[in-house]
Amino acid sequence: MRHPGRSLAALTSVVLTMSLAACGGSSLSSSSDGGGADGDGPVSIGLSVPLSGVYASLGEDMTQGFDLYLEEHGGQLGGRDVKVVKADEGEKPDTGVPATTKLVTQDKVSAVVGLVNSATALGLRDTFEGSKVPLVVANAGADGLTTPTSDYIWRTAFTNGGVGGALGAEVADEVDGGSVYLLGSDYAAGRESVGGFKKAFEAAGGKVAGETYTPFGTTSDFQPFLSKVKQSGAKAVYVFYAGAEAVAFVKQFDSFGLSKDVQLYGAGFLTEGGALAAQGASAIGVRTSLHYSDLLDNPVNGEFVKAYAAKYDEPPTTYAVQAYDAAAALDKAIETADSTSGADIAAALADVGEIDSPRGPWSFDEKHDPTQTYYLREVADVDGTLGNTILNPLGEQG
């Protein structure tokens, strides 16, 4: 369970996450087709998420989402009992790559779910392709992760550019001829998110008032950058910040007085999970794009939120849903696969079709990224608790 005690230091996990992002058991016997061979025993699935370090809060959410799906399905995927082999991805590729590689080469799992750090995911492409074991990425958002397309790399999360791009046309319409200032943390995720927004915004006729990238992970005083926004005369701002940087930026944007005259937009991680709780009333009115909110009104999400809150005593996050859906995709694939070998499961993933998810229905596109609906969200006080309310869908995007 996560408590408010997950402080700003813990929130740094989310900032660093976007930069790149305990039960074991014996495995099935090895196979030339990758992963566990078919048989009557359980199918081994690896779960590689941060269990320690600054990314641990995301790893906890992802583990909870994955475990909840298994519990709801009697500990089975595709009608087969499951042994989950967990690995600690840690904070960086130097921990994540070897820990995840061990799941494939020594534990002989049939598939792996997880990965927060995009650099770790990119560094493991050859491992999964060479071993013919599918990797279902449940968070890492690097735009290039699924380019070129691999038979063994699938993603149930998002692309950084897709999250930003989903909002571009909407903002162009809302500012109605006014300009927008762009701000982001200076690393891959920040540049990809801002770049995706800028491309869609300008294509819709939007005007950019200025573009600034702040030093990643070291910026705590945003006043010099907020002064640039004020001087630019921009009608709105689009930003990519997460975790501790998101908390500092939103609070300072409000205290600087900009929230009175300038609409703040951002990728949804700006107000997701613990960041929103730490921002408090300063976040009210902030608008973001993301593919999920626990306030999303559909029957599947209603049941999911109820079950998740009952089990973990907290609302679910996007990170939890992405891992929940990774389990759902494997459930469908294993049910129809010719065997539980990695190669056969990977082949079956191509035919899973639509996933009826808490986020709404989605399916894999030709690059193995999710084609999903993004939503315009606005922070509001809902019965005494801040939440990301849904204003309207922004359309489908990978």
C-alpha positions in Angstrom: 0.0 0.0 0.0 1.2 3.5 -0.8 0.8 6.2 1.9 1.3 9.9 1.7 4.7 9.3 3.2 6.0 8.7 -0.3 7.7 12.1 -0.2 9.2 14.3 -2.9 12.3 12.1 -2.8 10.2 9.2 -3.7 8.5 11.2 -6.4 11.9 11.7 -8.0 11.3 8.1 -9.2 8.7 9.4 -11.7 11.0 12.1 -13.0 13.8 9.8 -13.7 11.5 7.1 -15.0 10.5 9.2 -18.0 14.1 9.8 -18.8 14.8 6.7 -20.5 11.0 5.5 -16.9 8.3 -12.3 -4.3 7.5 -15.3 -5.4 10.0 -17.1 -7.4 9.8 -20.7 -8.5 11.4 -23.2 -10.8 11.0 -22.6 -14.6 9.9 -24.9 -17.3 12.5 -26.8 -19.3 14.3 -24.9 -22.0 13.2 -24.9 -25.7 14.9 -24.0 -29.0 11.8 -21.8 -29.6 12.5 -19.7 -26.6 11.3 -19.7 -23.0 9.6 -22.5 -21.3 8.6 -25.6 -23.2 5.0 -26.7 -23.4 3.8 -29.3 -20.8 1.2 -29.7 -18.0 3.1 -27.6 -15.5 2.7 -23.9 -14.8 3.9 -21.3 -17.4 6.7 -19.1 -16.0 6.3 -15.3 -16.5 9.0 -12.9 -15.6 8.0 -9.5 -13.9 10.9 -7.1 -14.1 10.1 -3.8 -12.3 12.0 -1.6 -9.8 11.6 -3.2 -6.4 14.2 -0.9 -4.8 15.7 2.5 -5.3 14.1 5.7 -6.6 11.8 3.9 -9.1 10.3 1.6 -6.5 7.0 3.5 -6.2 6.3 2.8 -9.9 7.4 -0.8 -9.5 5.0 -1.2 -6.6 2.1 0.2 -8.7 3.0 -2.1 -11.7 3.3 -5.2 -9.4 0.0 -4.5 -7.8 -1.7 -4.1 -11.2 -0.2 -7.4 -12.5 -0.9 -9.3 -9.3 -4.5 -8.1 -9.2 -5.2 -9.4 -12.7 -3.8 -12.8 -11.7 -5.9 -12.9 -8.5 -9.0 -12.1 -10.4 -8.3 -15.0 -12.8 -7.5 -17.6 -10.3 -3.7 -17.4 -10.7 -4.0 -18.4 -14.4 -3.2 -16.9 -17.8 -4.8 -18.5 -20.8 -6.1 -21.3 -18.6 -2.6 -22.2 -17.4 -1.3 -21.9 -13.9 1.3 -19.2 -13.6 4.6 -19.0 -11.8 5.7 -15.3 -11.5 9.5 -14.9 -11.3 10.2 -11.4 -10.1 13.4 -9.4 -10.8 14.5 -6.0 -9.4 15.0 -3.7 -12.4 16.6 -1.1 -10.1 17.3 2.4 -11.3 19.6 2.1 -14.4 20.5 -0.2 -17.2 23.5 -1.5 -15.3 21.1 -3.2 -12.9 18.0 -3.6 -15.1 19.7 -5.3 -18.0 21.4 -8.2 -16.1 18.4 -8.7 -13.8 16.0 -9.0 -16.7 18.5 -11.1 -18.8 18.6 -13.6 -16.0 14.9 -14.1 -16.3 15.4 -15.2 -19.9 18.7 -17.1 -19.8 18.6 -18.8 -16.4 15.0 -18.8 -15.2 13.8 -19.7 -18.7 10.6 -17.7 -18.5 8.1 -17.8 -21.4 7.6 -14.0 -21.4 8.6 -10.9 -19.4 6.4 -8.0 -18.3 7.6 -4.7 -17.0 10.5 -2.2 -17.5 10.3 1.4 -16.4 13.6 2.6 -17.8 13.6 3.1 -21.5 17.4 2.8 -21.8 17.1 -0.6 -20.1 14.4 -1.7 -22.5 16.4 -0.5 -25.5 19.4 -2.4 -24.2 17.5 -5.6 -24.0 16.1 -5.8 -27.6 18.8 -8.2 -28.8 18.4 -10.4 -25.7 14.7 -10.9 -26.4 15.0 -11.3 -30.1 17.9 -13.7 -29.8 16.1 -15.8 -27.2 12.7 -15.7 -28.9 11.0 -14.6 -25.7 8.4 -11.8 -25.8 8.9 -8.6 -23.8 5.6 -6.8 -22.9 6.7 -3.3 -21.9 4.4 -1.9 -19.3 5.9 1.6 -18.9 9.0 2.6 -20.9 7.9 5.2 -23.4 10.8 6.0 -25.7 9.5 6.7 -29.2 12.2 4.5 -30.8 11.6 1.4 -28.7 9.3 -0.2 -31.2 11.2 1.1 -34.3 12.1 -1.1 -36.1 9.3 -3.4 -35.2 10.3 -6.6 -33.5 8.3 -9.8 -33.3 9.3 -10.0 -29.6 8.8 -6.4 -28.4 5.2 -5.3 -27.4 4.1 -2.3 -25.4 0.9 -1.8 -23.3 1.9 1.7 -22.2 2.4 4.8 -24.4 4.9 6.6 -26.6 6.3 9.9 -25.3 5.4 11.7 -28.5 2.0 10.2 -28.6 1.0 11.6 -25.2 2.1 15.1 -26.2 0.8 14.8 -29.8 -2.7 13.9 -28.6 -3.1 17.3 -27.0 -1.8 19.5 -29.9 -4.9 20.2 -31.9 -7.1 20.6 -28.8 -4.9 23.3 -27.5 -4.6 25.1 -30.8 -8.4 25.2 -30.8 -8.7 26.4 -27.2 -6.1 29.2 -27.5 -7.9 30.4 -30.7 -5.0 32.2 -32.3 -3.1 32.8 -29.1 0.4 31.5 -28.7 1.7 28.7 -26.5 5.1 28.6 -24.6 6.8 25.1 -24.5 8.8 23.9 -21.5 10.2 20.6 -20.7 12.9 18.8 -18.7 16.0 18.4 -20.8 16.2 14.7 -21.5 14.8 12.3 -24.0 11.3 12.0 -22.6 10.9 15.7 -22.2 12.1 16.5 -25.7 10.0 13.7 -27.3 6.8 14.8 -25.4 7.3 18.5 -26.2 8.2 17.6 -29.8 5.1 15.5 -30.2 2.9 18.3 -28.9 4.6 20.9 -31.0 4.3 19.0 -34.3 0.5 18.4 -33.8 0.0 22.0 -32.4 1.6 23.7 -35.4 -0.1 21.4 -37.8 -3.4 22.6 -36.4 -2.3 26.3 -36.9 -0.9 26.9 -33.5 1.8 29.5 -32.8 4.8 28.8 -30.5 5.8 31.7 -28.3 9.0 30.2 -27.1 10.6 26.8 -26.3 12.9 26.1 -23.3 14.3 23.0 -21.8 15.3 23.1 -18.1 18.2 21.0 -16.7 16.9 17.6 -15.9 16.9 16.5 -12.3 18.6 19.6 -11.0 16.1 22.4 -11.5 14.2 23.4 -8.4 13.8 27.1 -9.0 11.6 27.7 -12.1 11.2 31.5 -11.6 13.6 32.5 -14.4 11.7 30.2 -16.8 8.3 31.4 -15.6 9.5 35.0 -16.2 10.2 34.1 -19.9 6.6 32.7 -20.1 5.2 35.9 -18.7 7.3 38.2 -21.0 6.3 36.1 -24.0 2.6 37.0 -23.8 1.7 33.4 -24.3 -1.9 32.5 -23.7 -1.1 29.0 -22.6 1.9 26.8 -21.6 2.6 23.1 -22.5 5.1 21.3 -20.3 6.6 17.9 -19.7 7.5 17.4 -16.0 7.0 14.5 -13.7 7.6 13.6 -10.0 9.5 16.2 -7.9 9.9 18.5 -10.9 6.2 18.4 -11.6 5.4 19.3 -8.0 7.8 22.2 -7.9 6.7 23.5 -11.3 3.0 23.4 -10.6 3.4 25.1 -7.2 5.6 27.8 -8.6 3.5 28.4 -11.6 0.6 29.1 -9.3 2.5 31.2 -6.7 4.1 33.2 -9.6 0.5 34.3 -10.5 0.5 32.8 -14.0 -2.4 30.4 -13.3 -4.7 33.4 -13.2 -4.1 34.4 -16.8 -2.3 31.5 -18.5 -3.7 28.0 -18.9 -1.3 25.2 -18.0 -1.3 22.1 -20.1 1.0 19.1 -19.9 1.6 15.4 -20.4 -0.5 13.5 -17.8 2.5 12.6 -15.7 2.4 16.2 -14.5 -0.5 15.5 -12.2 -0.4 11.7 -11.9 -0.3 9.7 -8.6 1.7 11.1 -5.8 2.7 14.2 -7.7 -0.9 15.4 -7.6 -1.3 14.8 -3.9 1.9 16.8 -3.2 0.8 19.7 -5.5 -2.4 20.2 -3.6 -4.7 23.1 -4.5 -2.1 24.6 -6.8 -2.9 21.9 -9.4 -6.6 22.8 -9.6 -7.5 23.7 -13.2 -4.3 22.1 -14.8 -5.2 20.2 -18.0 -3.3 17.2 -19.2 -3.5 14.4 -21.7 -3.2 10.7 -20.8 -4.8 7.4 -21.6 -6.2 6.8 -18.1 -7.7 8.3 -15.0 -9.2 6.5 -12.1 -12.2 8.8 -12.6 -12.8 7.5 -16.2 -16.4 6.5 -16.4 -16.8 3.1 -17.9 -18.0 -0.2 -16.4 -14.7 -2.0 -16.6 -12.9 0.9 -14.8 -15.6 1.1 -12.2 -15.0 -2.5 -11.3 -11.2 -2.2 -11.5 -11.1 0.9 -9.3 -13.3 -0.8 -6.7 -11.2 -4.0 -6.7 -7.9 -2.2 -6.6 -8.9 0.2 -3.8 -10.3 -2.8 -1.8 -7.0 -4.7 -2.1 -4.5 -1.9 -1.8 -6.3 0.9 0.0 -5.5 3.5 -2.7 -6.7 4.5 -6.2 -5.0 2.9 -9.2 -2.5 4.8 -11.4 -1.7 4.7 -15.0 1.3 2.5 -14.1 -0.9 -0.1 -12.5 -3.3 -0.2 -15.4 -0.4 -0.7 -17.9 0.8 -3.8 -16.0 -2.8 -5.1 -15.5 -3.3 -4.8 -19.3 0.0 -6.6 -20.0 -1.4 -9.5 -18.0 -4.6 -9.3 -20.0 -2.7 -9.4 -23.3 -0.7 -12.4 -22.2 -3.9 -14.1 -21.0 -5.4 -13.9 -24.5 -2.2 -14.9 -26.2 -1.4 -17.9 -24.1 -5.0 -19.2 -24.5 -4.6 -19.4 -28.3 -0.8 -20.1 -28.6 0.3 -23.4 -30.0 2.5 -23.9 -26.9 3.9 -22.0 -24.0 7.2 -21.4 -25.8 8.2 -17.8 -26.1 8.1 -17.9 -29.9 4.5 -19.3 -29.9 3.3 -16.7 -27.3 4.9 -13.9 -29.3 3.2 -15.1 -32.5 -0.2 -15.3 -30.6 0.3 -11.7 -29.3 -0.2 -10.6 -32.9 -3.7 -11.9 -32.8 -5.0 -10.9 -29.4 -7.3 -8.2 -30.9 -9.0 -5.7 -28.7 -8.3 -5.5 -25.0 -11.3 -4.4 -22.9 -9.4 -2.3 -20.4 -10.1 0.1 -17.5 -8.6 2.7 -19.9 -11.2 1.8 -22.5 -10.8 -0.6 -25.4 -7.4 -0.7 -27.1 -5.4 -2.9 -29.4 -1.8 -3.2 -30.7 -0.9 -1.3 -33.8 1.4 -2.5 -36.6 4.4 -1.3 -34.5 3.2 -3.2 -31.4 2.3 0.0 -29.6 -1.2 0.5 -28.2 -3.8 2.3 -30.3 -5.7 3.9 -27.5 -7.9 6.8 -26.7 -6.2 9.8 -25.0 -8.3 12.0 -22.8 -8.2 15.7 -21.9 -8.1 15.7 -18.1 -8.5 18.6 -15.7 -7.6 18.6 -12.0 -10.6 19.3 -9.8 -11.8 18.8 -6.2 -14.0 15.7 -6.3 -15.8 15.2 -3.0 -12.8 16.6 -1.0 -10.1 14.8 -3.0 -8.2 16.1 -5.9 -8.6 14.0 -9.1 -8.0 14.1 -12.8 -11.5 14.6 -14.1 -12.3 13.7 -17.8 -13.3 16.6 -20.0 -13.4 14.8 -23.3 -11.7 12.2 -25.4 -8.8 13.5 -27.6 -9.1 10.7 -30.2 -7.1 7.5 -30.8 -3.3 7.6 -31.1 -0.5 5.1 -30.8 
